[in-house]
Amino acid sequence: MGDTDGWLEPGKPLLPYGVLHPPALPDKIKFQDAPGEVPLDWRKHAKYFGAREDHYREGFETRPLNRDPAGNVQPRFPGDWEVEYRLGSPGDTVYWDDIIAKWGLPVLNKAGFLNLNLGPPAAPLAPRGRYFLKRPEPWKDEAMHPVFRREMWKAGLSDQQWSDIKPAFLLASALLDDPTTMCIFHAVATRSCHVHVQDPTLKGCTKLQVPDSLTEAEQASIFQKICNMRRWFHFYWENSEELDKYHAYAYTVPTGVTAAGL
C-alpha cells in the first residue's frame, strides 16, 4: 500500500505460489489501417501483442506490436521497451488450444507451465502453496500433494508419462495447499456450511457458505480429510474411444472404489 500522497511505490505483491501473474490485456484493439476500436477476440488478435517481465519479475507487461512494412517489430517511439515474448498461437495452419492461442507458448513457458525447471528445493519459483510448511507429518517430504503422488496411479504409468504430467500436478498441489482453496473444501465437508434453498429452475439445491479463513486446527483437519481421499480413488489412463462416448477428456466412474479417469 502506498501513502495518500502517492510518494511511495506499492509493496512487492505476495504470491501464494511461484507462478508468474499473466499479462494484463485490454478489452479493445485499434488497427493501424482501420478507424476506431473493435472488441478484442484473443484467438484472432493476440498475435498483435508482445510482453516482457514486469518490474517485480513476478508478472508481465504487454504492449501492441508495431511492425514495419517488412513485418519486423519496431519501437513505437524512441526509448520504447523491447518485446521479450510474443503472444498468440505459433501459427495459423494448426488449430491451437484457446490457452495457447491467447497467451502464446513463450509466455506459458516463462510462467512455468511448460518444461518447468523445479530447481533446488528452496528455489524461489518452486510451486509451493502457503500451507506447505505447515503440513503435518508424514506429508512434509515433497512438494507433490499426497492425492497427486505417483502411487495414486494404476500400474502402467511410464517414467516418461510421469515426467510429462508432474509439472501440472505440482501446480495443482500448490493450489490445494493454499488456505483459500482449503476454505472451499472445508465448506464442502462441513454440514453447517450447507444452506438448502429452493431455486425456480433447479428446485431444491444446496449452496455453500465458504468462510473467508480457517483456524490452524481447521486447516490441519481439512488437509487430513483431503489426504484421506487416497483410500477411495485412483487415477488411470482411459482409452480415447471410451472417452469419446461421453465427449469428455476425463470422468469419474464407480468401480468398487471411486476411480478418476484421465
ROVEX-434313 format. One record per residue: x, y, z of N, C-alpha, C in turn; residue number from 1. Coordinates in pm, whole numbers. Last residue first. Layout:
N
{rec {X; Y; Z}; {X; Y; Z}; {X; Y; Z}; NUM}
...
//
This chain:
262
{rec {-852; -4036; -1655}; {-798; -3926; -1735}; {-773; -3977; -1877}; 262}
{rec {-1081; -4113; -1394}; {-1014; -4148; -1519}; {-967; -4025; -1591}; 261}
{rec {-1094; -4204; -1073}; {-1094; -4084; -1154}; {-1015; -4111; -1279}; 260}
{rec {-1302; -4426; -902}; {-1185; -4409; -987}; {-1199; -4283; -1068}; 259}
{rec {-1405; -4544; -590}; {-1421; -4440; -690}; {-1292; -4423; -768}; 258}
{rec {-1429; -4899; -572}; {-1381; -4773; -514}; {-1392; -4671; -625}; 257}
{rec {-1628; -5010; -746}; {-1599; -5066; -615}; {-1541; -4959; -527}; 256}
{rec {-1622; -4805; -939}; {-1568; -4938; -970}; {-1536; -5011; -840}; 255}
{rec {-1784; -4528; -1077}; {-1776; -4619; -961}; {-1725; -4756; -1005}; 254}
{rec {-1591; -4274; -1243}; {-1684; -4388; -1251}; {-1672; -4469; -1123}; 253}
{rec {-1531; -3957; -1389}; {-1522; -4045; -1272}; {-1627; -4154; -1286}; 252}
{rec {-1330; -3834; -1665}; {-1456; -3859; -1595}; {-1430; -3946; -1473}; 251}
{rec {-1200; -3634; -1934}; {-1182; -3708; -1809}; {-1319; -3732; -1749}; 250}
{rec {-1282; -3536; -2170}; {-1138; -3554; -2155}; {-1108; -3637; -2030}; 249}
{rec {-1576; -3643; -2351}; {-1506; -3599; -2230}; {-1355; -3617; -2245}; 248}
{rec {-1798; -3756; -2484}; {-1743; -3627; -2528}; {-1663; -3563; -2413}; 247}
{rec {-1862; -4009; -2422}; {-1918; -3906; -2334}; {-1870; -3766; -2372}; 246}
{rec {-1729; -4156; -2610}; {-1871; -4186; -2587}; {-1939; -4075; -2509}; 245}
{rec {-1465; -4077; -2587}; {-1545; -4018; -2694}; {-1694; -4046; -2677}; 244}
{rec {-1368; -4242; -2386}; {-1394; -4102; -2354}; {-1482; -4037; -2461}; 243}
{rec {-1340; -4479; -2534}; {-1433; -4475; -2421}; {-1468; -4331; -2384}; 242}
{rec {-1145; -4405; -2719}; {-1277; -4448; -2766}; {-1380; -4440; -2654}; 241}
{rec {-917; -4353; -2565}; {-988; -4240; -2627}; {-1127; -4280; -2675}; 240}
{rec {-890; -4518; -2247}; {-870; -4514; -2392}; {-962; -4410; -2454}; 239}
{rec {-757; -4360; -1955}; {-868; -4424; -2025}; {-843; -4417; -2174}; 238}
{rec {-526; -4402; -1705}; {-545; -4354; -1841}; {-660; -4432; -1904}; 237}
{rec {-622; -4326; -1363}; {-576; -4417; -1467}; {-599; -4353; -1603}; 236}
{rec {-615; -4275; -1008}; {-615; -4224; -1145}; {-576; -4337; -1240}; 235}
{rec {-840; -4360; -736}; {-710; -4364; -804}; {-728; -4306; -943}; 234}
{rec {-993; -4347; -408}; {-989; -4326; -553}; {-847; -4347; -605}; 233}
{rec {-988; -4390; -132}; {-1112; -4415; -205}; {-1106; -4390; -354}; 232}
{rec {-766; -4316; 8}; {-819; -4451; 33}; {-928; -4489; -68}; 231}
{rec {-718; -4055; -49}; {-628; -4154; -109}; {-683; -4296; -92}; 230}
{rec {-872; -3900; 111}; {-929; -3940; -18}; {-842; -4043; -89}; 229}
{rec {-717; -3818; 319}; {-791; -3943; 337}; {-856; -3991; 207}; 228}
{rec {-632; -3568; 236}; {-539; -3680; 226}; {-611; -3814; 239}; 227}
{rec {-860; -3424; 306}; {-824; -3434; 165}; {-728; -3552; 145}; 226}
{rec {-843; -3452; 584}; {-958; -3507; 513}; {-930; -3522; 364}; 225}
{rec {-606; -3312; 634}; {-609; -3456; 659}; {-727; -3521; 588}; 224}
{rec {-692; -3054; 568}; {-579; -3113; 496}; {-582; -3265; 513}; 223}
{rec {-887; -3015; 759}; {-930; -3032; 620}; {-816; -3087; 535}; 222}
{rec {-726; -3004; 996}; {-832; -3103; 981}; {-870; -3125; 836}; 221}
{rec {-558; -2787; 954}; {-499; -2920; 972}; {-603; -3029; 950}; 220}
{rec {-752; -2585; 940}; {-665; -2612; 825}; {-605; -2752; 836}; 219}
{rec {-858; -2598; 1197}; {-944; -2630; 1083}; {-862; -2659; 958}; 218}
{rec {-636; -2517; 1348}; {-691; -2651; 1368}; {-779; -2692; 1250}; 217}
{rec {-602; -2255; 1258}; {-495; -2352; 1237}; {-548; -2494; 1250}; 216}
{rec {-914; -2152; 1103}; {-819; -2156; 1213}; {-709; -2258; 1181}; 215}
{rec {-968; -1994; 785}; {-980; -2108; 875}; {-880; -2094; 989}; 214}
{rec {-1166; -1748; 609}; {-1040; -1801; 662}; {-1071; -1918; 754}; 213}
{rec {-1414; -1706; 500}; {-1302; -1627; 447}; {-1167; -1680; 494}; 212}
{rec {-1616; -1997; 424}; {-1557; -1900; 517}; {-1440; -1827; 453}; 211}
{rec {-1885; -2036; 211}; {-1742; -2058; 224}; {-1682; -1953; 319}; 210}
{rec {-2168; -2191; 205}; {-2119; -2068; 266}; {-1970; -2090; 297}; 209}
{rec {-2315; -2338; -76}; {-2209; -2342; 24}; {-2179; -2203; 76}; 208}
{rec {-2644; -2458; -135}; {-2540; -2358; -156}; {-2438; -2369; -44}; 207}
{rec {-2840; -2706; -283}; {-2758; -2668; -169}; {-2653; -2567; -210}; 206}
{rec {-3184; -2720; -394}; {-3040; -2732; -413}; {-2968; -2680; -289}; 205}
{rec {-3492; -2786; -546}; {-3414; -2790; -423}; {-3266; -2806; -451}; 204}
{rec {-3494; -2627; -860}; {-3575; -2678; -747}; {-3487; -2678; -622}; 203}
{rec {-3372; -2504; -1067}; {-3307; -2624; -1016}; {-3386; -2693; -905}; 202}
{rec {-3557; -2291; -1107}; {-3517; -2380; -1216}; {-3463; -2512; -1164}; 201}
{rec {-3608; -2164; -865}; {-3719; -2185; -958}; {-3685; -2281; -1071}; 200}
{rec {-3470; -2318; -575}; {-3444; -2242; -696}; {-3555; -2268; -796}; 199}
{rec {-3451; -2314; -237}; {-3539; -2353; -346}; {-3514; -2260; -465}; 198}
{rec {-3171; -2428; -38}; {-3257; -2324; -94}; {-3343; -2384; -204}; 197}
{rec {-2967; -2495; 234}; {-3062; -2552; 139}; {-3160; -2444; 94}; 196}
{rec {-2633; -2460; 293}; {-2760; -2388; 303}; {-2853; -2442; 194}; 195}
{rec {-2360; -2574; 474}; {-2455; -2604; 367}; {-2586; -2531; 392}; 194}
{rec {-2200; -2546; 689}; {-2175; -2452; 579}; {-2272; -2474; 463}; 193}
{rec {-2260; -2753; 855}; {-2309; -2621; 896}; {-2285; -2515; 789}; 192}
{rec {-2120; -2968; 739}; {-2265; -2957; 722}; {-2317; -2818; 755}; 191}
{rec {-1829; -2963; 566}; {-1888; -2920; 692}; {-2037; -2891; 673}; 190}
{rec {-1707; -3012; 322}; {-1705; -3120; 421}; {-1777; -3086; 551}; 189}
{rec {-1731; -2772; 182}; {-1791; -2894; 126}; {-1806; -3001; 234}; 188}
{rec {-1581; -2603; 347}; {-1725; -2579; 332}; {-1795; -2703; 278}; 187}
{rec {-1325; -2712; 309}; {-1385; -2710; 443}; {-1536; -2693; 434}; 186}
{rec {-1288; -2655; 41}; {-1301; -2794; 81}; {-1362; -2805; 222}; 185}
{rec {-1269; -2373; 67}; {-1374; -2432; -15}; {-1396; -2578; 25}; 184}
{rec {-1042; -2342; 224}; {-1171; -2292; 274}; {-1287; -2355; 197}; 183}
{rec {-842; -2432; 60}; {-881; -2518; 172}; {-1013; -2472; 233}; 182}
{rec {-810; -2214; -107}; {-868; -2337; -161}; {-917; -2427; -49}; 181}
{rec {-690; -2044; 81}; {-815; -2005; 17}; {-886; -2126; -42}; 180}
{rec {-450; -2177; 153}; {-561; -2166; 250}; {-693; -2125; 189}; 179}
{rec {-314; -2408; -74}; {-342; -2267; -50}; {-460; -2256; 46}; 178}
{rec {-269; -2663; -155}; {-202; -2620; -32}; {-221; -2470; -6}; 177}
{rec {-394; -2674; -398}; {-456; -2746; -286}; {-395; -2704; -153}; 176}
{rec {-205; -2523; -545}; {-342; -2472; -526}; {-410; -2542; -409}; 175}
{rec {14; -2691; -539}; {26; -2559; -477}; {-112; -2499; -454}; 174}
{rec {-88; -2904; -686}; {-57; -2923; -544}; {-47; -2790; -471}; 173}
{rec {-100; -2792; -938}; {-226; -2825; -872}; {-204; -2847; -723}; 172}
{rec {176; -2781; -982}; {99; -2657; -977}; {-35; -2680; -908}; 171}
{rec {227; -3054; -982}; {292; -2969; -881}; {221; -2835; -869}; 170}
{rec {82; -3135; -1202}; {37; -3179; -1071}; {105; -3100; -958}; 169}
{rec {235; -3017; -1406}; {95; -2977; -1388}; {44; -3017; -1250}; 168}
{rec {485; -3154; -1374}; {474; -3009; -1352}; {331; -2961; -1329}; 167}
{rec {403; -3432; -1433}; {443; -3389; -1299}; {437; -3238; -1279}; 166}
{rec {357; -3517; -1688}; {243; -3461; -1614}; {282; -3404; -1478}; 165}
{rec {611; -3604; -1777}; {534; -3507; -1855}; {424; -3440; -1774}; 164}
{rec {691; -3792; -1590}; {772; -3671; -1608}; {693; -3563; -1681}; 163}
{rec {496; -3986; -1637}; {501; -3919; -1508}; {581; -3789; -1517}; 162}
{rec {570; -4062; -1897}; {437; -4004; -1871}; {437; -3927; -1739}; 161}
{rec {826; -4166; -1845}; {812; -4050; -1933}; {677; -3982; -1912}; 160}
{rec {769; -4386; -1684}; {851; -4278; -1630}; {834; -4151; -1714}; 159}
{rec {419; -4480; -1728}; {562; -4489; -1756}; {637; -4373; -1692}; 158}
{rec {172; -4646; -1574}; {220; -4510; -1593}; {372; -4515; -1611}; 157}
{rec {106; -4902; -1508}; {105; -4868; -1649}; {150; -4727; -1678}; 156}
{rec {-113; -4925; -1227}; {6; -4970; -1299}; {-6; -4935; -1447}; 155}
{rec {-278; -4619; -1130}; {-275; -4763; -1151}; {-150; -4798; -1232}; 154}
{rec {-163; -4364; -910}; {-193; -4409; -1046}; {-186; -4561; -1054}; 153}
{rec {-75; -4298; -665}; {-219; -4286; -687}; {-260; -4331; -827}; 152}
{rec {197; -4298; -666}; {132; -4423; -625}; {-20; -4418; -638}; 151}
{rec {259; -4034; -730}; {263; -4137; -834}; {193; -4265; -793}; 150}
{rec {26; -3797; -587}; {153; -3866; -597}; {144; -3989; -689}; 149}
{rec {-195; -3647; -532}; {-149; -3647; -670}; {-23; -3732; -690}; 148}
{rec {-251; -3648; -264}; {-353; -3706; -352}; {-308; -3711; -498}; 147}
{rec {-24; -3517; -145}; {-45; -3662; -132}; {-146; -3721; -229}; 146}
{rec {138; -3288; -368}; {33; -3314; -270}; {6; -3464; -263}; 145}
{rec {483; -3242; -399}; {365; -3304; -456}; {262; -3334; -348}; 144}
{rec {702; -3168; -243}; {603; -3066; -278}; {475; -3126; -334}; 143}
{rec {781; -3395; 31}; {794; -3348; -106}; {680; -3252; -138}; 142}
{rec {756; -3437; 310}; {874; -3486; 241}; {890; -3435; 99}; 141}
{rec {549; -3393; 478}; {640; -3281; 454}; {759; -3319; 365}; 140}
{rec {366; -3582; 570}; {348; -3526; 436}; {438; -3407; 406}; 139}
{rec {304; -3740; 796}; {429; -3761; 725}; {433; -3696; 587}; 138}
{rec {315; -3425; 969}; {384; -3547; 930}; {279; -3650; 891}; 137}
{rec {126; -3149; 828}; {163; -3242; 936}; {246; -3358; 881}; 136}
{rec {229; -2845; 676}; {179; -2981; 660}; {219; -3068; 780}; 135}
{rec {333; -2597; 676}; {253; -2635; 793}; {201; -2778; 785}; 134}
{rec {457; -2555; 437}; {544; -2568; 554}; {467; -2607; 680}; 133}
{rec {222; -2536; 269}; {321; -2642; 254}; {404; -2662; 380}; 132}
{rec {40; -2337; 258}; {25; -2433; 368}; {136; -2537; 368}; 131}
{rec {94; -2196; 31}; {128; -2132; 159}; {113; -2227; 277}; 130}
{rec {239; -2417; -220}; {132; -2341; -157}; {173; -2289; -20}; 129}
{rec {496; -2395; -457}; {453; -2446; -327}; {347; -2355; -268}; 128}
{rec {676; -2421; -715}; {532; -2402; -695}; {483; -2466; -565}; 127}
{rec {971; -2235; -702}; {912; -2366; -677}; {763; -2348; -646}; 126}
{rec {1098; -1995; -736}; {984; -2021; -821}; {926; -2161; -802}; 125}
{rec {1312; -2000; -552}; {1206; -1901; -536}; {1082; -1931; -619}; 124}
{rec {1407; -2321; -423}; {1408; -2227; -535}; {1291; -2130; -522}; 123}
{rec {1457; -2515; -236}; {1424; -2381; -186}; {1420; -2277; -297}; 122}
{rec {1525; -2747; -384}; {1403; -2744; -303}; {1362; -2604; -258}; 121}
{rec {1643; -2628; -712}; {1662; -2686; -579}; {1536; -2671; -495}; 120}
{rec {1431; -2669; -1009}; {1544; -2617; -936}; {1560; -2684; -800}; 119}
{rec {1227; -2711; -1192}; {1193; -2701; -1050}; {1309; -2645; -968}; 118}
{rec {1130; -2591; -1480}; {1257; -2621; -1414}; {1237; -2601; -1265}; 117}
{rec {882; -2704; -1693}; {909; -2636; -1566}; {1040; -2684; -1506}; 116}
{rec {776; -2725; -1956}; {917; -2756; -1926}; {962; -2689; -1797}; 115}
{rec {529; -2488; -1895}; {591; -2577; -1993}; {735; -2599; -1952}; 114}
{rec {457; -2318; -1694}; {362; -2422; -1729}; {416; -2520; -1832}; 113}
{rec {614; -2101; -1625}; {638; -2227; -1557}; {543; -2338; -1593}; 112}
{rec {619; -1863; -1758}; {538; -1868; -1636}; {551; -2000; -1563}; 111}
{rec {763; -1927; -1984}; {825; -1842; -1884}; {751; -1848; -1752}; 110}
{rec {564; -2079; -2118}; {689; -2143; -2077}; {758; -2061; -1967}; 109}
{rec {371; -1888; -2165}; {337; -2005; -2084}; {463; -2076; -2034}; 108}
{rec {519; -1716; -2332}; {472; -1669; -2201}; {438; -1786; -2111}; 107}
{rec {570; -1888; -2558}; {680; -1826; -2482}; {638; -1778; -2343}; 106}
{rec {304; -1969; -2649}; {395; -2064; -2585}; {509; -1997; -2509}; 105}
{rec {19; -1762; -2581}; {139; -1795; -2657}; {232; -1885; -2579}; 104}
{rec {-227; -1676; -2483}; {-105; -1634; -2415}; {19; -1659; -2497}; 103}
{rec {-421; -1762; -2687}; {-427; -1634; -2616}; {-290; -1592; -2564}; 102}
{rec {-357; -2008; -2786}; {-392; -1904; -2882}; {-396; -1767; -2817}; 101}
{rec {-328; -2150; -2549}; {-208; -2120; -2628}; {-237; -2007; -2726}; 100}
{rec {-598; -2156; -2474}; {-498; -2101; -2381}; {-372; -2062; -2458}; 99}
{rec {-729; -2282; -2686}; {-757; -2141; -2658}; {-652; -2078; -2568}; 98}
{rec {-510; -2484; -2892}; {-595; -2468; -2775}; {-612; -2320; -2743}; 97}
{rec {-499; -2440; -3247}; {-435; -2442; -3115}; {-539; -2426; -3006}; 96}
{rec {-488; -2586; -3556}; {-580; -2534; -3455}; {-517; -2551; -3317}; 95}
{rec {-242; -2475; -3788}; {-289; -2577; -3694}; {-383; -2512; -3595}; 94}
{rec {-174; -2253; -3931}; {-204; -2373; -4007}; {-258; -2486; -3921}; 93}
{rec {-91; -2029; -3795}; {-232; -2037; -3831}; {-270; -2166; -3902}; 92}
{rec {126; -2041; -3501}; {98; -2035; -3645}; {-50; -2055; -3672}; 91}
{rec {145; -2014; -3225}; {268; -2017; -3305}; {244; -2007; -3455}; 90}
{rec {-94; -1772; -3092}; {-56; -1908; -3133}; {70; -1904; -3221}; 89}
{rec {-10; -1505; -2855}; {-78; -1567; -2967}; {-22; -1703; -3005}; 88}
{rec {278; -1294; -2789}; {153; -1360; -2752}; {93; -1425; -2876}; 87}
{rec {627; -1308; -2754}; {513; -1284; -2842}; {391; -1358; -2787}; 86}
{rec {854; -1151; -2534}; {772; -1268; -2564}; {656; -1227; -2655}; 85}
{rec {991; -912; -2528}; {1065; -1034; -2499}; {988; -1158; -2542}; 84}
{rec {1016; -598; -2681}; {931; -715; -2660}; {1019; -838; -2638}; 83}
{rec {1158; -317; -2524}; {1172; -424; -2623}; {1086; -544; -2585}; 82}
{rec {1009; 7; -2475}; {1069; -117; -2427}; {1061; -227; -2532}; 81}
{rec {1114; 311; -2640}; {1010; 212; -2610}; {1075; 80; -2570}; 80}
{rec {1298; 497; -2720}; {1306; 451; -2582}; {1199; 350; -2544}; 79}
{rec {1085; 652; -2953}; {1222; 639; -2901}; {1221; 598; -2753}; 78}
{rec {804; 439; -3023}; {860; 572; -3004}; {1001; 553; -2948}; 77}
{rec {759; 177; -3078}; {653; 272; -3112}; {702; 416; -3104}; 76}
{rec {1011; -32; -3229}; {961; 51; -3117}; {851; 145; -3166}; 75}
{rec {902; -307; -3441}; {978; -186; -3417}; {927; -116; -3291}; 74}
{rec {914; -618; -3595}; {864; -542; -3480}; {958; -426; -3451}; 73}
{rec {868; -657; -3949}; {957; -660; -3831}; {900; -572; -3720}; 72}
{rec {726; -634; -4182}; {674; -722; -4078}; {760; -731; -3954}; 71}
{rec {798; -448; -4367}; {853; -582; -4386}; {806; -681; -4280}; 70}
{rec {681; -213; -4268}; {625; -277; -4388}; {677; -418; -4413}; 69}
{rec {697; -279; -3907}; {729; -201; -4026}; {672; -272; -4149}; 68}
{rec {475; -294; -3628}; {551; -361; -3733}; {579; -265; -3848}; 67}
{rec {435; -301; -3298}; {442; -203; -3406}; {532; -259; -3515}; 66}
{rec {220; -468; -3080}; {338; -478; -3165}; {328; -375; -3277}; 65}
{rec {104; -332; -2769}; {82; -370; -2908}; {213; -377; -2984}; 64}
{rec {222; -482; -2461}; {205; -366; -2548}; {175; -414; -2689}; 63}
{rec {234; -582; -2116}; {204; -607; -2257}; {197; -475; -2332}; 62}
{rec {422; -728; -1851}; {362; -610; -1912}; {335; -644; -2059}; 61}
{rec {389; -991; -1608}; {421; -942; -1740}; {355; -808; -1768}; 60}
{rec {545; -1108; -1303}; {434; -1099; -1395}; {481; -1042; -1527}; 59}
{rec {759; -1080; -1145}; {658; -1176; -1099}; {535; -1173; -1190}; 58}
{rec {941; -878; -1169}; {975; -1008; -1225}; {883; -1116; -1171}; 57}
{rec {869; -625; -1101}; {897; -716; -990}; {944; -854; -1037}; 56}
{rec {825; -509; -1353}; {928; -453; -1266}; {968; -550; -1155}; 55}
{rec {759; -790; -1579}; {732; -662; -1516}; {844; -623; -1419}; 54}
{rec {880; -919; -1890}; {863; -933; -1746}; {843; -795; -1683}; 53}
{rec {677; -846; -2182}; {806; -857; -2115}; {778; -877; -1966}; 52}
{rec {502; -906; -2494}; {511; -892; -2348}; {656; -892; -2303}; 51}
{rec {281; -811; -2766}; {400; -870; -2710}; {408; -841; -2561}; 50}
{rec {17; -858; -3007}; {70; -806; -2881}; {196; -881; -2841}; 49}
{rec {-105; -977; -3219}; {-67; -837; -3238}; {-6; -775; -3113}; 48}
{rec {-190; -1223; -3145}; {-63; -1217; -3218}; {-17; -1074; -3243}; 47}
{rec {-445; -1190; -3045}; {-333; -1195; -2951}; {-199; -1179; -3021}; 46}
{rec {-660; -1197; -3226}; {-585; -1074; -3212}; {-463; -1080; -3120}; 45}
{rec {-799; -1441; -3234}; {-760; -1376; -3359}; {-654; -1268; -3338}; 44}
{rec {-832; -1511; -2969}; {-789; -1615; -3063}; {-738; -1552; -3192}; 43}
{rec {-929; -1276; -2857}; {-790; -1313; -2835}; {-742; -1427; -2922}; 42}
{rec {-1086; -1016; -2978}; {-1102; -1161; -2986}; {-962; -1218; -2976}; 41}
{rec {-1191; -709; -2853}; {-1078; -799; -2871}; {-1126; -944; -2876}; 40}
{rec {-1388; -475; -3037}; {-1371; -568; -2926}; {-1264; -672; -2957}; 39}
{rec {-1211; -198; -3191}; {-1303; -311; -3202}; {-1282; -402; -3081}; 38}
{rec {-1194; 157; -3242}; {-1151; 35; -3175}; {-1256; -74; -3192}; 37}
{rec {-1129; 374; -3533}; {-1192; 332; -3408}; {-1133; 204; -3351}; 36}
{rec {-1048; 266; -3869}; {-1087; 368; -3771}; {-1146; 305; -3645}; 35}
{rec {-753; 93; -3977}; {-898; 94; -3957}; {-933; 199; -3853}; 34}
{rec {-482; 45; -3988}; {-549; 79; -4113}; {-701; 80; -4101}; 33}
{rec {-404; -20; -3729}; {-347; 99; -3792}; {-425; 141; -3916}; 32}
{rec {-662; -108; -3499}; {-572; -143; -3607}; {-527; -16; -3679}; 31}
{rec {-713; -140; -3160}; {-724; -47; -3273}; {-619; -85; -3377}; 30}
{rec {-908; -332; -2933}; {-786; -316; -3012}; {-814; -219; -3126}; 29}
{rec {-1021; -385; -2593}; {-1040; -348; -2733}; {-905; -330; -2801}; 28}
{rec {-945; -460; -2341}; {-1072; -512; -2391}; {-1092; -486; -2539}; 27}
{rec {-598; -563; -2274}; {-708; -466; -2292}; {-833; -533; -2345}; 26}
{rec {-447; -764; -2021}; {-487; -749; -2160}; {-602; -650; -2173}; 25}
{rec {-162; -851; -1840}; {-288; -776; -1840}; {-323; -741; -1984}; 24}
{rec {-21; -1182; -1828}; {-22; -1044; -1880}; {-160; -981; -1867}; 23}
{rec {-36; -1357; -1505}; {-50; -1348; -1651}; {-49; -1203; -1699}; 22}
{rec {221; -1388; -1259}; {90; -1335; -1296}; {80; -1327; -1448}; 21}
{rec {409; -1694; -1229}; {400; -1553; -1264}; {257; -1512; -1295}; 20}
{rec {410; -1892; -942}; {374; -1885; -1083}; {351; -1738; -1117}; 19}
{rec {470; -1988; -663}; {562; -1924; -754}; {527; -1932; -901}; 18}
{rec {193; -1890; -455}; {291; -1986; -500}; {364; -1923; -619}; 17}
{rec {69; -1660; -367}; {53; -1781; -285}; {148; -1891; -328}; 16}
{rec {266; -1362; -374}; {202; -1470; -448}; {184; -1590; -356}; 15}
{rec {251; -1027; -304}; {275; -1158; -246}; {197; -1263; -326}; 14}
{rec {418; -747; -452}; {300; -833; -437}; {338; -970; -384}; 13}
{rec {591; -500; -275}; {606; -616; -362}; {487; -709; -345}; 12}
{rec {400; -195; -242}; {485; -301; -193}; {490; -417; -290}; 11}
{rec {406; 91; -458}; {336; -21; -394}; {435; -125; -348}; 10}
{rec {613; 375; -364}; {574; 272; -460}; {497; 162; -387}; 9}
{rec {506; 686; -232}; {565; 554; -210}; {521; 458; -318}; 8}
{rec {365; 909; -290}; {510; 918; -298}; {577; 781; -284}; 7}
{rec {91; 950; -273}; {145; 882; -389}; {296; 883; -401}; 6}
{rec {-34; 1049; -57}; {23; 1147; -148}; {86; 1083; -272}; 5}
{rec {-103; 829; 92}; {-211; 902; 26}; {-159; 1005; -72}; 4}
{rec {133; 559; 24}; {73; 662; 108}; {-27; 743; 26}; 3}
{rec {58; 218; -88}; {131; 343; -90}; {65; 445; 1}; 2}
{rec {84; -119; 0}; {0; 0; 0}; {88; 124; 0}; 1}
//
